């Protein structure tokens, strides 16, 4: 993930130990929150920076 600014559902599922469908559900929720704040979002991906804010203690490493 070197240089990546987004995390995918598969990467999130692996990091958090959850299923891919649940990771997609979380990404959808986070993207809705970002959209409400006026940010442009990409379906199936979420910004790593926002992901790290939402999940205390999780850091995405390259």
C-alpha positions in Angstrom: 0.0 0.0 0.0 2.9 2.3 -0.4 1.8 5.7 -1.5 -1.9 4.7 -1.3 -4.4 7.2 0.2 -7.3 4.8 0.2 -8.0 1.5 1.9 -10.1 -1.2 0.2 -12.7 -3.4 1.8 -10.4 -6.5 1.4 -7.5 -4.6 3.2 -9.9 -3.4 5.9 -11.3 -6.9 6.5 -7.8 -8.4 6.9 -6.6 -5.7 9.3 -9.7 -5.8 11.5 -10.4 -9.5 11.3 -13.9 -9.0 9.8 -15.7 -10.3 6.8 -15.5 -8.4 3.5 -19.3 -7.8 3.4 -19.0 -6.1 6.8 -16.0 -4.1 5.7 -18.1 -2.8 2.7 -20.8 -1.8 5.1 -18.4 0.1 7.2 -16.9 1.8 4.2 -20.3 2.8 2.9 -21.1 4.3 6.3 -17.8 6.3 6.5 -18.3 7.5 2.9 -21.8 8.7 3.7 -20.3 10.7 6.6 -17.6 12.1 4.4 -20.2 12.9 1.7 -22.3 14.8 4.2 -19.2 16.9 5.0 -18.8 17.8 1.4 -16.0 15.4 0.4 -15.9 13.4 -2.8 -15.8 9.6 -2.1 -15.1 6.5 -4.0 -17.4 3.5 -3.6 -15.6 0.5 -2.0 -12.7 2.6 -0.7 -12.2 5.1 2.1 -9.4 7.5 2.8 -6.8 5.9 5.1 -6.6 9.1 7.2 -10.3 9.0 7.9 -10.2 5.2 8.6 -7.4 5.8 11.2 -9.5 8.5 12.8 -12.5 6.2 13.1 -10.7 3.2 14.5 -8.7 4.1 17.6 -5.3 2.4 17.7 -5.3 1.2 14.1 -2.5 2.5 11.9 -2.1 1.6 8.2 1.6 1.0 7.4 3.1 0.9 4.0 
